[in-house]
């Protein structure tokens, strides 16, 4: 996809329940702006017309290619600060790593730019679906 196609996708997803259909390496991907929480919107990803919760918890190709990865500290900042004041020997004896990070997959994207970067990194071929191209061309003429 070129820059103009991505701009069209961003514009379409700027409206509530806006939708864009893509074909990414043979997967049919539907992006839709939906309500994800109280007063929050996010871009939901449907692969081949569905969203499987198992993609969040198990290793899967769909989850790796299309869902966001969230990284977080396992210890809060107060505990991390306290651990860093301890000696390394004490931390080794307690088997504590104050900087250990956790990772989980999210169910939706909060940022179009991050979604675009992730899709470009994990997919070789990204195209707007044929039905979408015809609609985009008609809008361009009007």
GIQUIZI-V967629 format. One line per field, one symbol per residue. ss: DSSP state (@ for helix, = for strand, . for the rest). psi: psi as a letter, one per 30 degrees, with the letter a starting at -180 (. if undefined). A space follows every 50 residues. Layout:
ss = ???
psi = ???
This chain:
ss = ..@@@@@@@@@@......======..===========..========..= ...@@@@...@@@@@@..=====...@@@@@@@@@..@@@@@@@...... =====..==..@@@@@@@@@@@...===.@@@@@@@@@@@@.
psi = kleeeeeeeeeegfkkgkkkkljjhfkjkkkkjlkfajgklljkkkkhgl kkfffeflkleeeeefkkkkklkfkleeeeeeefflleeeeeefhkjfgk klklklflkfkeeeeeeeeeefkekklkleeeeeeeeeeee.
